[in-house]
Amino acid sequence: MKHLDLDETNIDLTVIINEIAANQSEIVITRQGLPVARIIPYTISDAPTKNYPLRGMPIKIAADFDEPMPELWDALGK
């Protein structure tokens, strides 16, 4: 983990991103010795797939999916 102090260096964001991509390590940005931000590498496991638990699972549709439901017609009085 590398520390960069905002007061001591003129930080170029492109240089930081290139270093993170090359080393796959995090960088902590400090101001007057106190940490203010942490930049970490992005990984595929960080992708927002956690909100879709059924993604990738097979879909099974019953053979009588589009048939009228007798209970529904009885409930509607038709």
PyMOL Python script that loads the backbone (N, CA, C, O; Angstrom):
from pymol import cmd

cmd.read_pdbstr("""\
ATOM      1  N   MET A   1       0.859  -1.171   0.000  1.00  0.00           N
ATOM      2  CA  MET A   1       0.000   0.000   0.000  1.00  0.00           C
ATOM      3  C   MET A   1       0.903   1.231   0.000  1.00  0.00           C
ATOM      4  O   MET A   1       1.860   1.324   0.768  1.00  0.00           O
ATOM      5  N   LYS A   2       0.570   2.171  -0.883  1.00  0.00           N
ATOM      6  CA  LYS A   2       1.354   3.382  -1.021  1.00  0.00           C
ATOM      7  C   LYS A   2       0.576   4.552  -0.447  1.00  0.00           C
ATOM      8  O   LYS A   2      -0.648   4.611  -0.568  1.00  0.00           O
ATOM      9  N   HIS A   3       1.287   5.485   0.177  1.00  0.00           N
ATOM     10  CA  HIS A   3       0.672   6.698   0.714  1.00  0.00           C
ATOM     11  C   HIS A   3       1.151   7.893  -0.098  1.00  0.00           C
ATOM     12  O   HIS A   3       2.346   8.034  -0.356  1.00  0.00           O
ATOM     13  N   LEU A   4       0.227   8.747  -0.498  1.00  0.00           N
ATOM     14  CA  LEU A   4       0.559   9.991  -1.192  1.00  0.00           C
ATOM     15  C   LEU A   4      -0.004  11.150  -0.393  1.00  0.00           C
ATOM     16  O   LEU A   4      -1.191  11.159  -0.067  1.00  0.00           O
ATOM     17  N   ASP A   5       0.830  12.125  -0.074  1.00  0.00           N
ATOM     18  CA  ASP A   5       0.390  13.290   0.678  1.00  0.00           C
ATOM     19  C   ASP A   5       0.040  14.408  -0.295  1.00  0.00           C
ATOM     20  O   ASP A   5       0.860  14.769  -1.139  1.00  0.00           O
ATOM     21  N   LEU A   6      -1.155  14.956  -0.190  1.00  0.00           N
ATOM     22  CA  LEU A   6      -1.601  16.022  -1.080  1.00  0.00           C
ATOM     23  C   LEU A   6      -0.756  17.282  -0.950  1.00  0.00           C
ATOM     24  O   LEU A   6      -0.561  18.002  -1.929  1.00  0.00           O
ATOM     25  N   ASP A   7      -0.257  17.550   0.243  1.00  0.00           N
ATOM     26  CA  ASP A   7       0.515  18.769   0.473  1.00  0.00           C
ATOM     27  C   ASP A   7       1.937  18.674  -0.089  1.00  0.00           C
ATOM     28  O   ASP A   7       2.541  19.701  -0.402  1.00  0.00           O
ATOM     29  N   GLU A   8       2.476  17.473  -0.220  1.00  0.00           N
ATOM     30  CA  GLU A   8       3.860  17.322  -0.640  1.00  0.00           C
ATOM     31  C   GLU A   8       4.037  17.108  -2.130  1.00  0.00           C
ATOM     32  O   GLU A   8       5.083  17.456  -2.679  1.00  0.00           O
ATOM     33  N   THR A   9       3.032  16.539  -2.805  1.00  0.00           N
ATOM     34  CA  THR A   9       3.195  16.201  -4.209  1.00  0.00           C
ATOM     35  C   THR A   9       2.084  16.800  -5.052  1.00  0.00           C
ATOM     36  O   THR A   9       0.975  17.045  -4.576  1.00  0.00           O
ATOM     37  N   ASN A  10       2.407  17.025  -6.303  1.00  0.00           N
ATOM     38  CA  ASN A  10       1.399  17.430  -7.278  1.00  0.00           C
ATOM     39  C   ASN A  10       0.931  16.145  -7.949  1.00  0.00           C
ATOM     40  O   ASN A  10       1.622  15.623  -8.825  1.00  0.00           O
ATOM     41  N   ILE A  11      -0.222  15.628  -7.558  1.00  0.00           N
ATOM     42  CA  ILE A  11      -0.681  14.311  -7.966  1.00  0.00           C
ATOM     43  C   ILE A  11      -1.461  14.406  -9.272  1.00  0.00           C
ATOM     44  O   ILE A  11      -2.390  15.203  -9.398  1.00  0.00           O
ATOM     45  N   ASP A  12      -1.074  13.588 -10.233  1.00  0.00           N
ATOM     46  CA  ASP A  12      -1.782  13.471 -11.496  1.00  0.00           C
ATOM     47  C   ASP A  12      -2.634  12.196 -11.427  1.00  0.00           C
ATOM     48  O   ASP A  12      -2.110  11.112 -11.169  1.00  0.00           O
ATOM     49  N   LEU A  13      -3.924  12.324 -11.654  1.00  0.00           N
ATOM     50  CA  LEU A  13      -4.836  11.191 -11.521  1.00  0.00           C
ATOM     51  C   LEU A  13      -4.492  10.071 -12.495  1.00  0.00           C
ATOM     52  O   LEU A  13      -4.633   8.895 -12.161  1.00  0.00           O
ATOM     53  N   THR A  14      -4.049  10.420 -13.676  1.00  0.00           N
ATOM     54  CA  THR A  14      -3.697   9.399 -14.665  1.00  0.00           C
ATOM     55  C   THR A  14      -2.548   8.533 -14.175  1.00  0.00           C
ATOM     56  O   THR A  14      -2.555   7.318 -14.375  1.00  0.00           O
ATOM     57  N   VAL A  15      -1.578   9.140 -13.547  1.00  0.00           N
ATOM     58  CA  VAL A  15      -0.438   8.384 -13.018  1.00  0.00           C
ATOM     59  C   VAL A  15      -0.897   7.435 -11.918  1.00  0.00           C
ATOM     60  O   VAL A  15      -0.446   6.291 -11.850  1.00  0.00           O
ATOM     61  N   ILE A  16      -1.785   7.905 -11.065  1.00  0.00           N
ATOM     62  CA  ILE A  16      -2.301   7.061  -9.983  1.00  0.00           C
ATOM     63  C   ILE A  16      -3.072   5.876 -10.553  1.00  0.00           C
ATOM     64  O   ILE A  16      -2.862   4.741 -10.125  1.00  0.00           O
ATOM     65  N   ILE A  17      -3.954   6.123 -11.506  1.00  0.00           N
ATOM     66  CA  ILE A  17      -4.753   5.047 -12.098  1.00  0.00           C
ATOM     67  C   ILE A  17      -3.855   4.038 -12.799  1.00  0.00           C
ATOM     68  O   ILE A  17      -4.075   2.832 -12.679  1.00  0.00           O
ATOM     69  N   ASN A  18      -2.857   4.504 -13.522  1.00  0.00           N
ATOM     70  CA  ASN A  18      -1.927   3.592 -14.200  1.00  0.00           C
ATOM     71  C   ASN A  18      -1.165   2.732 -13.203  1.00  0.00           C
ATOM     72  O   ASN A  18      -0.946   1.546 -13.450  1.00  0.00           O
ATOM     73  N   GLU A  19      -0.759   3.312 -12.081  1.00  0.00           N
ATOM     74  CA  GLU A  19      -0.038   2.537 -11.071  1.00  0.00           C
ATOM     75  C   GLU A  19      -0.936   1.491 -10.421  1.00  0.00           C
ATOM     76  O   GLU A  19      -0.501   0.364 -10.187  1.00  0.00           O
ATOM     77  N   ILE A  20      -2.180   1.851 -10.129  1.00  0.00           N
ATOM     78  CA  ILE A  20      -3.120   0.893  -9.536  1.00  0.00           C
ATOM     79  C   ILE A  20      -3.398  -0.248 -10.510  1.00  0.00           C
ATOM     80  O   ILE A  20      -3.443  -1.410 -10.105  1.00  0.00           O
ATOM     81  N   ALA A  21      -3.583   0.071 -11.782  1.00  0.00           N
ATOM     82  CA  ALA A  21      -3.855  -0.959 -12.781  1.00  0.00           C
ATOM     83  C   ALA A  21      -2.661  -1.889 -12.960  1.00  0.00           C
ATOM     84  O   ALA A  21      -2.834  -3.093 -13.151  1.00  0.00           O
ATOM     85  N   ALA A  22      -1.468  -1.345 -12.901  1.00  0.00           N
ATOM     86  CA  ALA A  22      -0.267  -2.168 -13.112  1.00  0.00           C
ATOM     87  C   ALA A  22       0.047  -3.038 -11.910  1.00  0.00           C
ATOM     88  O   ALA A  22       0.409  -4.204 -12.072  1.00  0.00           O
ATOM     89  N   ASN A  23      -0.083  -2.496 -10.705  1.00  0.00           N
ATOM     90  CA  ASN A  23       0.326  -3.220  -9.489  1.00  0.00           C
ATOM     91  C   ASN A  23      -0.814  -3.919  -8.769  1.00  0.00           C
ATOM     92  O   ASN A  23      -0.575  -4.781  -7.924  1.00  0.00           O
ATOM     93  N   GLN A  24      -2.058  -3.558  -9.095  1.00  0.00           N
ATOM     94  CA  GLN A  24      -3.234  -4.088  -8.393  1.00  0.00           C
ATOM     95  C   GLN A  24      -3.101  -3.892  -6.879  1.00  0.00           C
ATOM     96  O   GLN A  24      -3.409  -4.787  -6.092  1.00  0.00           O
ATOM     97  N   SER A  25      -2.636  -2.705  -6.493  1.00  0.00           N
ATOM     98  CA  SER A  25      -2.504  -2.390  -5.073  1.00  0.00           C
ATOM     99  C   SER A  25      -3.255  -1.094  -4.791  1.00  0.00           C
ATOM    100  O   SER A  25      -3.531  -0.312  -5.701  1.00  0.00           O
ATOM    101  N   GLU A  26      -3.576  -0.879  -3.534  1.00  0.00           N
ATOM    102  CA  GLU A  26      -4.324   0.313  -3.183  1.00  0.00           C
ATOM    103  C   GLU A  26      -3.387   1.462  -2.853  1.00  0.00           C
ATOM    104  O   GLU A  26      -2.222   1.260  -2.512  1.00  0.00           O
ATOM    105  N   ILE A  27      -3.924   2.673  -2.961  1.00  0.00           N
ATOM    106  CA  ILE A  27      -3.173   3.887  -2.641  1.00  0.00           C
ATOM    107  C   ILE A  27      -4.014   4.688  -1.660  1.00  0.00           C
ATOM    108  O   ILE A  27      -5.215   4.872  -1.860  1.00  0.00           O
ATOM    109  N   VAL A  28      -3.371   5.163  -0.595  1.00  0.00           N
ATOM    110  CA  VAL A  28      -4.048   5.993   0.396  1.00  0.00           C
ATOM    111  C   VAL A  28      -3.584   7.429   0.190  1.00  0.00           C
ATOM    112  O   VAL A  28      -2.386   7.710   0.181  1.00  0.00           O
ATOM    113  N   ILE A  29      -4.547   8.334   0.026  1.00  0.00           N
ATOM    114  CA  ILE A  29      -4.260   9.756  -0.131  1.00  0.00           C
ATOM    115  C   ILE A  29      -4.367  10.389   1.249  1.00  0.00           C
ATOM    116  O   ILE A  29      -5.360  10.204   1.953  1.00  0.00           O
ATOM    117  N   THR A  30      -3.337  11.137   1.628  1.00  0.00           N
ATOM    118  CA  THR A  30      -3.328  11.774   2.946  1.00  0.00           C
ATOM    119  C   THR A  30      -3.219  13.286   2.795  1.00  0.00           C
ATOM    120  O   THR A  30      -2.737  13.797   1.784  1.00  0.00           O
ATOM    121  N   ARG A  31      -3.675  13.978   3.814  1.00  0.00           N
ATOM    122  CA  ARG A  31      -3.514  15.429   3.890  1.00  0.00           C
ATOM    123  C   ARG A  31      -3.001  15.739   5.297  1.00  0.00           C
ATOM    124  O   ARG A  31      -3.667  15.439   6.287  1.00  0.00           O
ATOM    125  N   GLN A  32      -1.835  16.330   5.374  1.00  0.00           N
ATOM    126  CA  GLN A  32      -1.172  16.642   6.642  1.00  0.00           C
ATOM    127  C   GLN A  32      -1.013  15.389   7.499  1.00  0.00           C
ATOM    128  O   GLN A  32      -1.154  15.431   8.721  1.00  0.00           O
ATOM    129  N   GLY A  33      -0.717  14.279   6.834  1.00  0.00           N
ATOM    130  CA  GLY A  33      -0.461  13.030   7.533  1.00  0.00           C
ATOM    131  C   GLY A  33      -1.690  12.215   7.894  1.00  0.00           C
ATOM    132  O   GLY A  33      -1.560  11.094   8.383  1.00  0.00           O
ATOM    133  N   LEU A  34      -2.874  12.749   7.665  1.00  0.00           N
ATOM    134  CA  LEU A  34      -4.103  12.038   8.000  1.00  0.00           C
ATOM    135  C   LEU A  34      -4.735  11.473   6.725  1.00  0.00           C
ATOM    136  O   LEU A  34      -4.835  12.184   5.725  1.00  0.00           O
ATOM    137  N   PRO A  35      -5.161  10.207   6.744  1.00  0.00           N
ATOM    138  CA  PRO A  35      -5.780   9.626   5.542  1.00  0.00           C
ATOM    139  C   PRO A  35      -7.121  10.284   5.238  1.00  0.00           C
ATOM    140  O   PRO A  35      -7.952  10.469   6.128  1.00  0.00           O
ATOM    141  N   VAL A  36      -7.320  10.639   3.959  1.00  0.00           N
ATOM    142  CA  VAL A  36      -8.579  11.255   3.547  1.00  0.00           C
ATOM    143  C   VAL A  36      -9.289  10.441   2.473  1.00  0.00           C
ATOM    144  O   VAL A  36     -10.497  10.585   2.289  1.00  0.00           O
ATOM    145  N   ALA A  37      -8.551   9.583   1.757  1.00  0.00           N
ATOM    146  CA  ALA A  37      -9.173   8.773   0.702  1.00  0.00           C
ATOM    147  C   ALA A  37      -8.335   7.534   0.460  1.00  0.00           C
ATOM    148  O   ALA A  37      -7.130   7.514   0.711  1.00  0.00           O
ATOM    149  N   ARG A  38      -9.000   6.506  -0.034  1.00  0.00           N
ATOM    150  CA  ARG A  38      -8.319   5.263  -0.399  1.00  0.00           C
ATOM    151  C   ARG A  38      -8.800   4.869  -1.781  1.00  0.00           C
ATOM    152  O   ARG A  38     -10.004   4.813  -2.030  1.00  0.00           O
ATOM    153  N   ILE A  39      -7.875   4.598  -2.672  1.00  0.00           N
ATOM    154  CA  ILE A  39      -8.214   4.181  -4.030  1.00  0.00           C
ATOM    155  C   ILE A  39      -7.789   2.726  -4.168  1.00  0.00           C
ATOM    156  O   ILE A  39      -6.622   2.387  -3.968  1.00  0.00           O
ATOM    157  N   ILE A  40      -8.749   1.867  -4.512  1.00  0.00           N
ATOM    158  CA  ILE A  40      -8.467   0.437  -4.625  1.00  0.00           C
ATOM    159  C   ILE A  40      -8.743  -0.028  -6.046  1.00  0.00           C
ATOM    160  O   ILE A  40      -9.549   0.586  -6.746  1.00  0.00           O
ATOM    161  N   PRO A  41      -8.090  -1.101  -6.486  1.00  0.00           N
ATOM    162  CA  PRO A  41      -8.351  -1.602  -7.836  1.00  0.00           C
ATOM    163  C   PRO A  41      -9.737  -2.227  -7.933  1.00  0.00           C
ATOM    164  O   PRO A  41     -10.234  -2.817  -6.974  1.00  0.00           O
ATOM    165  N   TYR A  42     -10.350  -2.090  -9.098  1.00  0.00           N
ATOM    166  CA  TYR A  42     -11.668  -2.660  -9.368  1.00  0.00           C
ATOM    167  C   TYR A  42     -11.482  -4.102  -9.803  1.00  0.00           C
ATOM    168  O   TYR A  42     -10.618  -4.404 -10.625  1.00  0.00           O
ATOM    169  N   THR A  43     -12.295  -4.991  -9.249  1.00  0.00           N
ATOM    170  CA  THR A  43     -12.255  -6.391  -9.650  1.00  0.00           C
ATOM    171  C   THR A  43     -13.621  -6.798 -10.186  1.00  0.00           C
ATOM    172  O   THR A  43     -14.627  -6.152  -9.895  1.00  0.00           O
ATOM    173  N   ILE A  44     -13.651  -7.856 -10.958  1.00  0.00           N
ATOM    174  CA  ILE A  44     -14.905  -8.326 -11.552  1.00  0.00           C
ATOM    175  C   ILE A  44     -15.907  -8.705 -10.468  1.00  0.00           C
ATOM    176  O   ILE A  44     -17.111  -8.532 -10.658  1.00  0.00           O
ATOM    177  N   SER A  45     -15.435  -9.215  -9.340  1.00  0.00           N
ATOM    178  CA  SER A  45     -16.356  -9.600  -8.270  1.00  0.00           C
ATOM    179  C   SER A  45     -17.052  -8.389  -7.660  1.00  0.00           C
ATOM    180  O   SER A  45     -18.041  -8.546  -6.945  1.00  0.00           O
ATOM    181  N   ASP A  46     -16.548  -7.174  -7.931  1.00  0.00           N
ATOM    182  CA  ASP A  46     -17.198  -5.961  -7.450  1.00  0.00           C
ATOM    183  C   ASP A  46     -18.388  -5.562  -8.306  1.00  0.00           C
ATOM    184  O   ASP A  46     -19.135  -4.654  -7.943  1.00  0.00           O
ATOM    185  N   ALA A  47     -18.570  -6.228  -9.433  1.00  0.00           N
ATOM    186  CA  ALA A  47     -19.651  -5.881 -10.346  1.00  0.00           C
ATOM    187  C   ALA A  47     -21.001  -6.053  -9.650  1.00  0.00           C
ATOM    188  O   ALA A  47     -21.157  -6.945  -8.816  1.00  0.00           O
ATOM    189  N   PRO A  48     -21.968  -5.213  -9.982  1.00  0.00           N
ATOM    190  CA  PRO A  48     -23.257  -5.247  -9.286  1.00  0.00           C
ATOM    191  C   PRO A  48     -24.160  -6.405  -9.707  1.00  0.00           C
ATOM    192  O   PRO A  48     -25.251  -6.171 -10.227  1.00  0.00           O
ATOM    193  N   THR A  49     -23.734  -7.623  -9.497  1.00  0.00           N
ATOM    194  CA  THR A  49     -24.560  -8.783  -9.821  1.00  0.00           C
ATOM    195  C   THR A  49     -25.248  -9.331  -8.577  1.00  0.00           C
ATOM    196  O   THR A  49     -26.037 -10.271  -8.675  1.00  0.00           O
ATOM    197  N   LYS A  50     -24.966  -8.769  -7.425  1.00  0.00           N
ATOM    198  CA  LYS A  50     -25.525  -9.276  -6.175  1.00  0.00           C
ATOM    199  C   LYS A  50     -27.020  -9.001  -6.065  1.00  0.00           C
ATOM    200  O   LYS A  50     -27.715  -9.672  -5.302  1.00  0.00           O
ATOM    201  N   ASN A  51     -27.523  -8.028  -6.812  1.00  0.00           N
ATOM    202  CA  ASN A  51     -28.944  -7.691  -6.734  1.00  0.00           C
ATOM    203  C   ASN A  51     -29.799  -8.574  -7.626  1.00  0.00           C
ATOM    204  O   ASN A  51     -31.022  -8.434  -7.638  1.00  0.00           O
ATOM    205  N   TYR A  52     -29.186  -9.475  -8.368  1.00  0.00           N
ATOM    206  CA  TYR A  52     -29.917 -10.327  -9.290  1.00  0.00           C
ATOM    207  C   TYR A  52     -29.631 -11.802  -8.968  1.00  0.00           C
ATOM    208  O   TYR A  52     -28.866 -12.448  -9.684  1.00  0.00           O
ATOM    209  N   PRO A  53     -30.226 -12.333  -7.915  1.00  0.00           N
ATOM    210  CA  PRO A  53     -29.883 -13.697  -7.504  1.00  0.00           C
ATOM    211  C   PRO A  53     -30.309 -14.775  -8.498  1.00  0.00           C
ATOM    212  O   PRO A  53     -29.771 -15.882  -8.458  1.00  0.00           O
ATOM    213  N   LEU A  54     -31.257 -14.485  -9.386  1.00  0.00           N
ATOM    214  CA  LEU A  54     -31.727 -15.493 -10.339  1.00  0.00           C
ATOM    215  C   LEU A  54     -31.025 -15.395 -11.686  1.00  0.00           C
ATOM    216  O   LEU A  54     -31.314 -16.176 -12.592  1.00  0.00           O
ATOM    217  N   ARG A  55     -30.100 -14.438 -11.826  1.00  0.00           N
ATOM    218  CA  ARG A  55     -29.402 -14.277 -13.094  1.00  0.00           C
ATOM    219  C   ARG A  55     -28.620 -15.538 -13.433  1.00  0.00           C
ATOM    220  O   ARG A  55     -27.877 -16.063 -12.603  1.00  0.00           O
ATOM    221  N   GLY A  56     -28.795 -16.016 -14.654  1.00  0.00           N
ATOM    222  CA  GLY A  56     -28.073 -17.190 -15.112  1.00  0.00           C
ATOM    223  C   GLY A  56     -28.784 -18.500 -14.837  1.00  0.00           C
ATOM    224  O   GLY A  56     -28.354 -19.549 -15.315  1.00  0.00           O
ATOM    225  N   MET A  57     -29.865 -18.454 -14.074  1.00  0.00           N
ATOM    226  CA  MET A  57     -30.598 -19.688 -13.782  1.00  0.00           C
ATOM    227  C   MET A  57     -31.579 -19.979 -14.916  1.00  0.00           C
ATOM    228  O   MET A  57     -32.096 -19.045 -15.527  1.00  0.00           O
ATOM    229  N   PRO A  58     -31.848 -21.249 -15.209  1.00  0.00           N
ATOM    230  CA  PRO A  58     -32.783 -21.575 -16.294  1.00  0.00           C
ATOM    231  C   PRO A  58     -34.211 -21.200 -15.903  1.00  0.00           C
ATOM    232  O   PRO A  58     -34.593 -21.240 -14.734  1.00  0.00           O
ATOM    233  N   ILE A  59     -34.976 -20.838 -16.919  1.00  0.00           N
ATOM    234  CA  ILE A  59     -36.379 -20.490 -16.715  1.00  0.00           C
ATOM    235  C   ILE A  59     -37.231 -21.661 -17.189  1.00  0.00           C
ATOM    236  O   ILE A  59     -37.042 -22.163 -18.297  1.00  0.00           O
ATOM    237  N   LYS A  60     -38.167 -22.095 -16.349  1.00  0.00           N
ATOM    238  CA  LYS A  60     -39.072 -23.187 -16.701  1.00  0.00           C
ATOM    239  C   LYS A  60     -40.489 -22.648 -16.708  1.00  0.00           C
ATOM    240  O   LYS A  60     -40.967 -22.116 -15.706  1.00  0.00           O
ATOM    241  N   ILE A  61     -41.160 -22.791 -17.847  1.00  0.00           N
ATOM    242  CA  ILE A  61     -42.540 -22.339 -17.990  1.00  0.00           C
ATOM    243  C   ILE A  61     -43.422 -23.569 -18.134  1.00  0.00           C
ATOM    244  O   ILE A  61     -43.155 -24.439 -18.963  1.00  0.00           O
ATOM    245  N   ALA A  62     -44.465 -23.640 -17.331  1.00  0.00           N
ATOM    246  CA  ALA A  62     -45.378 -24.784 -17.359  1.00  0.00           C
ATOM    247  C   ALA A  62     -46.092 -24.854 -18.704  1.00  0.00           C
ATOM    248  O   ALA A  62     -46.302 -23.835 -19.363  1.00  0.00           O
ATOM    249  N   ALA A  63     -46.456 -26.053 -19.095  1.00  0.00           N
ATOM    250  CA  ALA A  63     -47.130 -26.262 -20.378  1.00  0.00           C
ATOM    251  C   ALA A  63     -48.490 -25.558 -20.416  1.00  0.00           C
ATOM    252  O   ALA A  63     -48.932 -25.131 -21.483  1.00  0.00           O
ATOM    253  N   ASP A  64     -49.158 -25.433 -19.262  1.00  0.00           N
ATOM    254  CA  ASP A  64     -50.474 -24.799 -19.226  1.00  0.00           C
ATOM    255  C   ASP A  64     -50.388 -23.340 -18.751  1.00  0.00           C
ATOM    256  O   ASP A  64     -51.329 -22.823 -18.149  1.00  0.00           O
ATOM    257  N   PHE A  65     -49.284 -22.700 -19.020  1.00  0.00           N
ATOM    258  CA  PHE A  65     -49.051 -21.323 -18.563  1.00  0.00           C
ATOM    259  C   PHE A  65     -50.144 -20.368 -19.035  1.00  0.00           C
ATOM    260  O   PHE A  65     -50.617 -19.543 -18.254  1.00  0.00           O
ATOM    261  N   ASP A  66     -50.548 -20.467 -20.293  1.00  0.00           N
ATOM    262  CA  ASP A  66     -51.512 -19.522 -20.838  1.00  0.00           C
ATOM    263  C   ASP A  66     -52.953 -20.035 -20.829  1.00  0.00           C
ATOM    264  O   ASP A  66     -53.826 -19.428 -21.451  1.00  0.00           O
ATOM    265  N   GLU A  67     -53.208 -21.124 -20.146  1.00  0.00           N
ATOM    266  CA  GLU A  67     -54.571 -21.646 -20.023  1.00  0.00           C
ATOM    267  C   GLU A  67     -55.324 -20.841 -18.959  1.00  0.00           C
ATOM    268  O   GLU A  67     -54.725 -20.409 -17.974  1.00  0.00           O
ATOM    269  N   PRO A  68     -56.616 -20.638 -19.150  1.00  0.00           N
ATOM    270  CA  PRO A  68     -57.390 -19.923 -18.126  1.00  0.00           C
ATOM    271  C   PRO A  68     -57.452 -20.720 -16.827  1.00  0.00           C
ATOM    272  O   PRO A  68     -57.503 -21.950 -16.836  1.00  0.00           O
ATOM    273  N   MET A  69     -57.446 -20.003 -15.725  1.00  0.00           N
ATOM    274  CA  MET A  69     -57.517 -20.645 -14.411  1.00  0.00           C
ATOM    275  C   MET A  69     -58.984 -20.744 -13.986  1.00  0.00           C
ATOM    276  O   MET A  69     -59.642 -19.715 -13.830  1.00  0.00           O
ATOM    277  N   PRO A  70     -59.512 -21.955 -13.795  1.00  0.00           N
ATOM    278  CA  PRO A  70     -60.927 -22.082 -13.416  1.00  0.00           C
ATOM    279  C   PRO A  70     -61.229 -21.380 -12.099  1.00  0.00           C
ATOM    280  O   PRO A  70     -62.314 -20.819 -11.942  1.00  0.00           O
ATOM    281  N   GLU A  71     -60.302 -21.396 -11.153  1.00  0.00           N
ATOM    282  CA  GLU A  71     -60.547 -20.732  -9.868  1.00  0.00           C
ATOM    283  C   GLU A  71     -60.714 -19.227 -10.057  1.00  0.00           C
ATOM    284  O   GLU A  71     -61.511 -18.595  -9.364  1.00  0.00           O
ATOM    285  N   LEU A  72     -59.969 -18.662 -10.985  1.00  0.00           N
ATOM    286  CA  LEU A  72     -60.066 -17.233 -11.244  1.00  0.00           C
ATOM    287  C   LEU A  72     -61.436 -16.897 -11.813  1.00  0.00           C
ATOM    288  O   LEU A  72     -62.069 -15.933 -11.381  1.00  0.00           O
ATOM    289  N   TRP A  73     -61.899 -17.680 -12.777  1.00  0.00           N
ATOM    290  CA  TRP A  73     -63.205 -17.414 -13.385  1.00  0.00           C
ATOM    291  C   TRP A  73     -64.314 -17.603 -12.337  1.00  0.00           C
ATOM    292  O   TRP A  73     -65.295 -16.860 -12.334  1.00  0.00           O
ATOM    293  N   ASP A  74     -64.161 -18.587 -11.458  1.00  0.00           N
ATOM    294  CA  ASP A  74     -65.163 -18.771 -10.392  1.00  0.00           C
ATOM    295  C   ASP A  74     -65.174 -17.570  -9.449  1.00  0.00           C
ATOM    296  O   ASP A  74     -66.233 -17.118  -9.013  1.00  0.00           O
ATOM    297  N   ALA A  75     -63.986 -17.063  -9.142  1.00  0.00           N
ATOM    298  CA  ALA A  75     -63.883 -15.925  -8.236  1.00  0.00           C
ATOM    299  C   ALA A  75     -64.463 -14.671  -8.879  1.00  0.00           C
ATOM    300  O   ALA A  75     -65.046 -13.831  -8.193  1.00  0.00           O
ATOM    301  N   LEU A  76     -64.305 -14.544 -10.187  1.00  0.00           N
ATOM    302  CA  LEU A  76     -64.848 -13.371 -10.883  1.00  0.00           C
ATOM    303  C   LEU A  76     -66.331 -13.493 -11.181  1.00  0.00           C
ATOM    304  O   LEU A  76     -66.981 -12.517 -11.556  1.00  0.00           O
ATOM    305  N   GLY A  77     -66.874 -14.722 -11.009  1.00  0.00           N
ATOM    306  CA  GLY A  77     -68.295 -14.940 -11.242  1.00  0.00           C
ATOM    307  C   GLY A  77     -68.626 -15.072 -12.718  1.00  0.00           C
ATOM    308  O   GLY A  77     -69.748 -14.766 -13.121  1.00  0.00           O
ATOM    309  N   LYS A  78     -67.696 -15.511 -13.520  1.00  0.00           N
ATOM    310  CA  LYS A  78     -67.961 -15.655 -14.952  1.00  0.00           C
ATOM    311  C   LYS A  78     -67.944 -17.099 -15.335  1.00  0.00           C
ATOM    312  O   LYS A  78     -68.147 -17.430 -16.503  1.00  0.00           O
TER     313      LYS A  78
END
""", "prot")
cmd.dss("prot")
cmd.show_as("cartoon", "prot")
cmd.util.cbc("prot")
cmd.orient("prot")
